[in-house]
């Protein structure tokens, strides 16, 4: 309130001052200059106050312009008094003057009044003194930053080494999330260099937060010792750049610009910094925005230093240092596990919490245990004000309300739960926060990928797992940010949380159940579930919450982590007519047959269920875009239903883009339908051996037909339409045998952006070498041969390569090999690696060597990889090996960062079955079960209806049974089962006969295929007639 009143006072005073300094009053030239100076100063003070009042932090009203409010008030009052006195005297003199001579005499007095001139000079001196005091004591001055630096030895040493190297200008970006210690680290290094004063001639520090380029340049000019008046003589950015450049010309300078938030600001001030060969100068920039850090480092040999979280050891050390007085250093400390988990390695959070704990008597106070286990309930205390301002600033500065809603939506997940990126984006779409294709450039909504990138770019959420092609797989919010966002989301009824506390009866739109706490009774009493738009459950939930008949307007249903979900709970799911996103898990084994009622359903995720058969009606869903799981197709119950499906698909009504994935082992259903899905962008197929071992002619023809169908389906999907930019198209194939035999039969002109192959390969399939647009390849095999690897090296456009095997045969990566490769991942059981020639892999920036048995460097010479920026090892390698690789990275010209890949909980990663390899369960790419060669889903359905698709195999079994027992000896259940199997088999064969197209088959192959299907249909019908 006080700041607002002062701002109002200044806004009143400025017009008066400007009016008095105008030509209306014939003032002495020096007096007019003083008044103009005061007017400019007052306008800047008023603007600064307004900026503080409107800032996301709510304004730190005790430090506006870093001057005391009392001093500002007195200064404004003095200026106003002086102005009013001048106005009064001038007006009185003009009104009382009767003749020109008298008027001139009075004007002369106003011209030459020495008392008025001295008073104006004193006011001007007061303003200048106040500004100088502001410069001495403003919080961005590193001399006034006193922090405890713990666990930053490595980045500190790196930053100092960057200062010492290269006799030329270098810009260093220090980037990290808010509260990570960027400013403290820069201040420590800056102060050290300033005290030593041996490498640099000029020093300056400026805080850029919420300042325009002119203000930053003026602050730097004052810092390097320019005349104070000259730094304020102009607000023209171009002139300020010239002035600063003159001050720095041929000087060794160290400049720190703290908290830059826009690329535009850097581009505006960049011309002010001269770069002379042989003159060592450094500019350190701190920022929370990755794109700003990258932009800054594009200038004059830049370097990005990313500040990460503190590990558990250093986190505990910093917390105890701030919380525990020295006299209790040997005292048995209360358990800090919950506190450390919530602080999440964030230095500012650890320091703030430590100070709060000390103030509350840590470690001997009576409330220590209660505080440590319930810290989230104390975050509104005054001690945490700085933390709250920092988090509010991160939230409030997000552009647009849609992006804020996307961030708040993360609160539906538990704080320690890694969130799958792709699932999150699909949920944002279903909720309407983003648009798949924004309607116009000025649309208030983001594209989902752009929205996610913006949150990552601003360091508000952090990646947990990143794939080989640089895309983020899982993420989570930083430190205490989750608790802050949850408080905002619940207070605004954006999310209603069922957790340890019972919810108050209220209106709710998004309901999230955490931790199995809602199990008994009518826990949802008081909440109108019919208005819920989103339901997410982690753990177990009560029958009341799982009663889907209570929900009418539901758009998002996420039950994949619901442990007690069963088939019975889904009996009303098809009445959720507005449902757009559905993800299931638990003990679900089947999908309701009336799923066709869900006309708005866009995403159906069955990867965590035990569903291994889907009804054909799924492919008639008019809005379905993404279908996930590992299943076969349940054939239609009657020919009418099959006809309806074919008519729907043949009219190009299907919107399906992702089909990942289905199993083919003699089942033709998917293979025929696949050709009608024109919008498919991603397909995943498990190619199993054809069922049955008989060599009967019909069965032999059947197996040959299936292979032909599969080949035709794949060729149709990857066919190159010869358009300029077909977009992303991904194919994943998993073979259990005969992979080479099948793949060599693929012929034609093909287009793919990504290909993933798993099987047994001794040589690279020829079609891979001819695929247009291929930039990403993952290949998994028991042994990757020299012949195969040499063929791979000729792929000129390949950017991302992942090799998974038990071992690699001898292979040399030559200078001409992989000319476009930027990321290489080698995951092997035995430490066998290729040799690298000098000058090879010119553009490689990331190398992953994932082998638990890795010994030392294994003759991998990373110094030959001149652009290397990142090296990743398996965390299970020996300490000696880690140290050798650390040494190698430090000696590398670009000093790439070294990462360790832990054996994380792979259940939270995108379940894409990404080229898993036997024996590599620790590699975080797929579900751990699939990574070890086991299927992701348990096939536990009592009636495997999909096997009815293998009609000739069923007929063989039925004939065997008939030869052993007469029909009247069979039980009624067996009799009905036989009849059902034969009906299904007949319908499926009829479906295949009606949809088979010639495609790439020769006339002979096409006629043989049709004849085989006709013979099979005739046999099925005759057998069925005998039974009936």
Secondary structure, DSSP 8 states (H G I E B T S, - for coil): -HHHHHHHHHHHHHHHHHHHTSTTS---HHHHHHHHHHHHHHHHHHHHHHHHHHSTT---TTSGGGS-HHHHHHHHHHHHHHHHHHHHHHHHHHHH--SHHHHHHHHHHHHH-HHHHHHHHHHHHHHHHHHHHHHHH-TTSGGG------S-HHHHHHHHHHHHS-SSEEEEEEE--TTSSHHHHHHHHHHHHHHH-SS-SEEEEEE-TT--HHHHHHHHHHHTT--HHHHHS---HHHHHHHHHHHHTT--EEEEEE----HHHHHHHGGGS---TT--EEEEEEES-HHHHHHHHTTTT-EEEE-----HHHHHHHHHHHHS-GGGTTS-----HHHHHHHTT-HHHHHHHHHHHHHTTTTTSTTHHHHHH-GGGGTTSGGGHHHHHHHHHHHHTSSSHHHHHHHHGGGGS-TT--EEHHHHHHHHHHHTSS-TT-SSTT-SS--HHHHHHHHHHTTSEEEEEE-TTS-EEEEEE-TTHHHHHHHHHHHTTS-EEESSS---S---SEEEE-TT-B-SS-TTTTS-GGG-SEEEEEE-B-TTTT-GGG-SS--EEEEEEETT--GGGGTTGGG-TT--EEEE-TT-----TTGGG-TT--EEE-TTS---EEEGGGGG-TT--EEEEEEEEE--SSHHHHHHHHHHHHTT-----EEEEEEESS--HHHHHHTT-TT--EEEEEE---S-----HHHHHHHHHHHHHHHHHHHHHHB----S-----EEEEEESS-HHHHHTT--S-BB-SEEEEES--SS--HHHHH-BT--EEEEE-SEE-HHHHHHHTT-TT--EEEEEESEE---EE-TTSSTT--EEEEEESS----EE-TT-STT--EEEEE-TT--TTTT--GGG-TT--EEEEETTS-HHHHHHHHHHHHHSTT--EEEEE----GGGS-----S--TT-TTSTTS-HHHHTTS-SS----SS-GGGGG-HHHHHHHHHHHHHHS-GGGS-HHHHHHHHHHHHHHHHHHHHHHHH---TT--HHHHHHHHHHHHHHHHHHHHHHHHH-
